[in-house]
Amino acid sequence: MPDSRPLSSHRTTFPDGDRITVAVCSVGRPVLTRALSELAAGDTGAVAEVLVVDNTKDGSLEPEHLAELLAPLPLRVLRGPGSASGPGGTSDGRNLAMDRATTDVVLFFDDDCLPEASWATEMAAYMAAEPGVAAAFGFVEPVPVPGGRVGTDKVPLLGTSAWGEAEAENGEKLWCPAVSSPHWRPGIATGEPTVPWAVVGSSNNMALRRSLMLPERPVFLPALGPGTGAGSGEDTEFGYALMAAGRSVAHVPQARLRHDSWLRPAVAEWTHRCYLRGTVEALGQHVMRGDERARTLLIAYLMYFGNDNAYGLKDLGEILEWAYGDHVPGQPRQARRKSDQS
């Protein structure tokens, strides 16, 4: 068993049992090419293999080109669940990677994220030093832009949320989601179960230990996440489920990457809708099974969103109709009746 002393960030050789798989589920974002190039150019001594799950609707990723970018790292490209009707779900793609990996630890990033040179080594070292940790989340910061900064806010009972904010040259507000708060405590999270994005991180920088996943269920619920009606929430549900089951989850700020996802207002609003749906449905999975802690968190989250959102939404019905339908903030809600569908 590895000891728990701090490991050097320059450690470049790992025993076979401590090596990891790096995995990414891609819908074909252009950033993937740069991300794989930067991964290969960094410290890869801990990486046993790279898995790329092709979640494009037509299987359009080119394995030969990806292999050239990563050489000499071993690469496997897995066909995800995409179809002519659209890209496959991220949950299905990640579950496939977890099933096909040959190492115990699988380190995930998203195809709009850029790893720092020591990213994989730092996460592998932490997971080797802490064999009881089921999931570890690294530090995510926005790709630097002029005037860019990270904003944070305390969400009562849940923790602290974080995002990037900046302005485009034309004065438009820019927003970068799924970044880390500098206020999160490094190491294993303590206290009552909560949503991971408020205490440790998101799934765009996440290492999972296959041997400590929850039994008799998928790692990620296929009904949640990008590519589903919820649009997000797969990592919220998964992280909460781990904590509720007594598994250890951790924040590892030395394992760093950059999120290349500055969104303009229309896309930012759509993303906010997806995040609200995902959080409601993720916690709702547990509420519907009688989980009182999840119920408390869901109420707290909805109260927080209702009292402090950028769209002037106050009424719960308006919030949910905005999240799930075509409601425009500031306009009267659409009149509906049962006979509308007859």
N, C-alpha and C positions, 0 to 999 in steps of 0.2 A: 504493500500500500504506500503511495507517495506520502512524504511528510508534508506538513502544513506550513513550512517556512516560506517566506516570500521568495519567489523565483525570479531570476534575472529576466528582464525584457529582451536580452540578447541571446537567450537560450535558443539554439537552432537545431539541436538533436533531441529526439524524444524516443523513449522505448516504444515498441510497436503497440503495446496496450494503452499508451497515452496519446497516440496519434488520433486525428479527427478527420471526419469528412466535412468538406465545405459544400453547401448546397444552396441553389437559387432556383426559384420557380419564375420563369420569364414569360411575359406576354409580348416580348419583342421590343422592349424600350431601347432606344439608341444608346443609352448610358451603359448597357450591358457590356459592350465591346471594351470601353475604357475601364470598367470595373474589373473585368477578367484580366486585362493587361496589367492593372495596378496590383491585383492579387498576385500574379505570377512574378512581378518585379519585387515584391516584398519578401519578408521572411516566411518561407513556406516549409521550414523543417518539420513542423507539426502536422502538415497536411498529407494524409494518406491518399486522398482521392477528391476530385471535384465532381459533384453531380449537378447537372443542369436539367431541370424538368421543363420541357417545351410545352408551355401552356397556351401557345398561339392557336388560333382556330384552325389553321391549315398546316401546322407542323413546319413552319417556315424557317426555323433556326437551322443554321448550317453547321453540322458537327465538325466538319473538316476545318472550317474557319475558326471555330471555338477552340479546337485542339491546337491550332497554330498559336493562338493567343496565349494559351496556358502552358505550352511545352516548356519543360519536360514533365509537368504535373500530369498524372493520369486523369483522364476525363471519361465519364459516361454521360450520354444524353438520353434521357428517358422521355418517352412520349406521354404527355399529360392527358387529361381528360377533355381537351378542347375538341370542338366539332365545328361544322359549318355554321351552326347557330351562334357561335361566339366563343371567346376564350374559356378555358376550363377554370374551375374554382381553385383559389389558392389553397384552401384546406385540403382538397383532394390531391393537389400536387405535392404539398408538404408531407401528407400521409404516405404518398408513394415513395418519396425520398427516404422517409424514416423506415419504411419497410425494406427498401432495397440497399440501404447503407450496410457496410461491412464493419464499421467501427461503432463503439458504444456511444460516442459523442458526435452529434451532427450540429454543425455551426451554420445557421441560415443567415443570408442577407437578401435584400430585395434588388431587383434589376434597375433601380434608380438610386442605388447607394454605392459609394466609393470607399473601399477599405484603406485604412492607413497601413503603412509598411509592416508594423508589428501586430496588426489586428488578430490574425489567426494564432500566432504564437502566444500572445497574451491570454487569449481565451482558453487555449489548450492548457497552458500552464495553470490557470486558475482551476479548471475542471479537474486536472490531475491532482492538485493540492487539496481539493475539497470533494472527495468522492461521494459525499452524501448530498450534494446539490443536484437537484433534478433539472433545473433550468436556470441559466444565467443570461442576463441581458447586458449588452455592452452599451457604450456611450455613443449617442448619435447627435451630431451638430449639423446645422444647415451648411451647404456649400457656400463659401463666403461670397457676398455681393456687397457693393458699396452701401454703407449705412445699415447693413444687416445686423440684427441683434436677436437675442433670445428673450422672450417674455415668459413669465411664470405666474401661476395663480394657485392659491390654496383652494382645494375643493373639499368642503367640510366632510369629515369621516372617510373620504377616499384617499386623499394625499395631495400631491402637487402636480398640476399639469404644466406642460411646456410647449412652446411653439416658436418658430422663427418669424420675424416681422421686418419688412423693409418697404421701400418705395421704388417703383420703376421710374425711368426718366420722365415719363409723362405724368407722374404724380399718382399713378394707381397704387393702391396698397397691395403688397405682396405678402403671402402667408406660406410658411413651410411647416407641415404637420410632422408628427411622429419623431420628435427630437427629445433629448434628455434634459432634465432639470439639473442644474449644478447643486441644488439643495438636497438631492437624494443621498441617502447614506450608503456608502460603499459596503459591500459584503452582503451577508444573508439578511433578508427582510425579517423583521420581527413584528409582533403585534397581531391583531385580528386579520383574517383574510380580507383582501381588497382587490381592486382592479390593478393589473400590473403596470399599466401606463401611468399610474399616479405614484408609483414607488420604486420601480426597477427598470421599466423600459417597454419597448414594443418589439414586435416580431421581425422588424427589419434588421435587427442585430441581436441574435438569440441562439444560444447553444443549448441543446437538449440531450439528456442522457437517456438513451433508449431503455436501459434496464430499470429505470425508475419512473417510467411513464405509468399512468393509471391503467389498471387492467380492465378488460371487458368493455372497452369503449375506444373509438378512434382517438388518436392524439388530438386532432382538431375536428370539430363537428362539421360535417360537410354542408350543413344548412347555413353556416355562418361564413363571413369573410368575403373578400373581393371575388366577383363572379357569381354571387348569389343575390337573392332578393334583399338580404340584409345589407350587403355592400361592405361590411366590415364586422368586427366583433369576435372573430375566431380566436385571436390571441387574448382578448379580454376574458372570454369564457374559459379558455384553457388555463390561463394564469390563475384566475380565481379558483378553478376546480383543483389545481395543484395545492394552493395554499389551504383551501378548505379541507383537503385530505391530509394535511400535515406534512406535505412535501416541502423541501427547502428550495426557495428561489432567491436569486442574488442579483445585485447590481455590480458590474465589473467595469468601472470607468476607464481603466487602462486599455480596454479593447475597443478601439475607436473607429468609427467611419463617418462619412459625410453624406447627408441626404440631398440629392440633386433634384429638388421638387418645390421650387418656388411657384406658387399658384396665384393667378390673377383672380379678381373678385368673384367672377361667375363660377369658376372651377372651385374656388375656396368654399363658396356657399354650398355647392353640390357635395363637396367632401365633408363639410360639417353635417349635412343631412345624413350621409352614410355613417358617419361616426356616431351620431345620436341613435340612429336605428340599430347599429351594431351593439352599442353599450346596453340599450334597452333590451334587445333580444338576448344578448349574452347573459346578463343578470337574470332576465326573465326565465331562461332555461332552468335556473336553480330556484327561483321563486315558485315556479309551477310545481316543483317537487317538495315544497314546504320549507325551504331554507330561509330562516328568519333573518340571518345576517345579509343574505343577498337582497331580501326585501328592504331592509334598512338602507342598504347602499343605493338601491334603485330609487327609492324615495328621495334620498339626499341628492342624488345626481340630477333628478328632474327638478327639484327645488332650486339647485344651483343654476341649472341651465335656464330655468324660467326667470330667475332674478338677475342673471348676468350674461345675457347673450347680445350679440351685435345686431340682431335683427328686430329688436323690439317685441319679441314674442313673450307673452306673459301667461296666457291661458293654456292649460294643458291640452285642450282640444286643438287649439291653433298650433301648438308646438308639434303635436303628433301628425296633424294634417300637413304641416310644412315638411316634416321629415319624410312622410310616406306618399304624399300626393303632389299636387301642383299649386299649392297655396302660395300666394305672393305676400311677403310681409308687408303690413300696413294697409292691406286691402281687406274688405269684408270677406268672411269665409263663404264659400259657395254653398247655396241652399241645396240640400239633398233630401230625397225621399225614397222609400223602398221601391216605388213604381218607376224610378229612373231606370232600373235594370230590367223592367218587364216589357 
